Amino acid sequence: MSRVHSVRLGVAGGLPAVLAHCFLGHSGAWSRLIPALRTPIDALAFDLPGHGGSAPWDGQSDPLGFVAATFEELVDRPTLLIGHSFGGAAALRFAVAHPELVAGLVLIEPVYFSVAVDEPEFAANQLAEEPMHAAFRNGDLERAAAEFFALNGDSAGWAAMTERMRRQIIGQMPILAASLPRLQRDSGGVLEPGRLDELRAPVLLLDGANSPPIFDAVNRALARRLPHARRHTVPNAGHMLPITHAAEVAAVIDDWLDATPDGAEAGRQKTETRAG
């Protein structure tokens, strides 16, 4: 496997966790969320290929499959998995393939769009994405990047970027182009009959109230199919809620952990840490 950069966050000896960020992000994106947790988390956050300190994408492999395989490299015991957007889709793919290694799963607006194919928002999202797909077909990566930001309601952010930042993002757009077909179809057989039923670990599905409707549709569809799923929508938040609303997201995760066996164990560790 190509070089994968990772960083340690949280509290040594806490609840083991592995974190995967969104497309165009990096492992530092968790630097607000992890300290906001009252539950001690011993977190390993890694950079996606072509992001942060990880090696560039090879231009050929399935990026979603690569990130799912990165979880395989990093997880060797029951672990809390937290994934945002692209990282959430990869975490789900890993969790379904290795349910015995999942102590809990937090999916923050996972872009596993294929699960929502029968939801009314799916067709509307396909239509909204068409300008971006057209830009990819025409080889116009700059236009594709601008359309990607528009889809997430951040056209102003794209316009305000420095030229250096734009060039970096344009260089990452082929990763998105290679990933989109796999996100809109069932990548890794996650949705094959019975596979989601085998994921017995508790699952927390998070989305923002101001996010594009497709994310509500994805979490709604996942909640119906996962046997131990709980949903929560963060008020006034958009797609980047782990960063913009870190305290609120942390509080929801803490409450959810408190209601699970792993959360109870983490609470005992927290008490022992303070007593010592």
ZIWOLIN-V621341 format. One record per helix or strand of 2 or more residues. SS is the DSSP state (helix for helix, strand for strand). FROM is the first residue (numbers start at 1). TO is the last residue. If there is no record, write none. Layout:
BEGIN
((SS/FROM/TO) (SS/FROM/TO))
END
This chain:
BEGIN
((strand/6/10) (strand/15/20) (helix/27/30) (helix/33/36) (strand/41/46) (helix/63/74) (strand/79/84) (helix/86/97) (helix/99/101) (strand/102/108) (helix/113/116) (helix/120/137) (helix/141/151) (helix/155/160) (helix/163/184) (helix/187/189) (helix/196/198) (strand/202/208) (helix/213/225) (strand/229/234) (helix/241/244) (helix/246/258) (helix/261/275))
END
